[in-house]
């Protein structure tokens, strides 16, 4: 479908005045053929294959950005879950594979590489165990590697043994990486998607091609401006239609860039993920959108309803624009990365409990949430299990990226800078779930999972 002159002018305005950007071009690479009984050989194959396929990713992204005038903020790689690649080696420490991923990412110049991952929602293989136990050292010893694990799904239920161990690993990672930064590259999922271009959860599923180019496009500023122009007196149907039309335009830009990048790289185009992914920059906030829609401060009564409207309208606009919409697509609520949400937490409007409610209708889950460094493993496990249950019962993707900050208590601030922004440590409450933590086992899947 060709672009009209009006669309081109509107896109230029979005880029110049409303912070529209391509948040990431992510090259997915299947590494299953790198498996080898010798771990060192596996590492060599992994490094060689990534460098071979991704060597032109950064220059191609830079050239397209210059040609089309659309900023491409990040260039990333997503690989096959490493627990699958490492299984043939029988190795108990997979940190060398993390170092190989990091070296390859450094060589080709990308920002992050995702896929130090495992799917464990029904149990562990030996390689899954090895990957879990390697997570703290992998994140401590690398700069670019991101790790994700699937703890639950609607069809399998929640693996509470894995959830308990993951909570312990989050604490260990927080206390062994500077300013707990390793936890910003560590996430767990219920119902993960296999074509997610966004970190920390990016990885390439086993059903994906040999290589594939996925794009994540973001435009909170464009949606915010459109709602501001609509004014406070339009009804909610008009608000939804405005968001949908804006998402349509954003998606068209993303698909154009994605298809051209895939062509220049000699690979296939996969999906465009239309996600309102905020940044700390002024005017690039999902919280600002919600407040223009009708709440005084994000977290006030009505916030969850507006997140539902926003997420649905973004998905509908994307689906109207392209048959290749995928990934997570919707509205992200990463607390530390959104200037409006940071302000809402600071003013006491946005609590951890309210954030959890919002995750029932947004496109992901609890994201970039800071908690006190002395939070117990049992409490972390409970927070994670609650979020996994929301995803399991509602048949949606949910995730937890939580950061216990050593030496910090509720209300204190931690500065990471850049896209990670500023976090205000939130209070997880004083009551425990120790008995739940000690029970172990698996929460069975809900009755609605039986669909055959």
Buried (B, 14 or more C-beta within 10 A) or exposed (E): EEEEEEBEEBBEEBBEEBBBBBBBBBBBBBBBEBBBEEBEBBBBBBBEBBBEBBBBBBEBBEBBBEEBEBEBBBBBBBBBBBBBBBBBBEBEBBBBBBBBBBBBBEEBBBBBBBBBBBBBBBEBBEBBBBBBBBBBBBBBBBEBBBBBBBBBBBBBBBBBBBBBBBBBBBBBBBBBBEBBBBBBBBBBBBBBBBBBBBBBBBBBBEEBEBBBBBBBBBBBBBBBBBBEEBEEEEEEEEBBBBBBBBBBBBBBBBBBBBBBBBEBBEBBBBBBBBBBBBBBBEBBBBBBBBBBBBBEBBBBEEBBBBBBBBBBBBBBBBBBBBEBBBBBBBBBBBBBBBBBBBBBBEEEBBBBBBBBBBBBBBBBBBBBBBBBBEBBBBBBBBBBBBBBBBBBBBBBBBBBBBBBBBEBEBEBBBEBEEBBBBBBBBBBBEEEBBEBBEEEEBBEBBEEBEEE
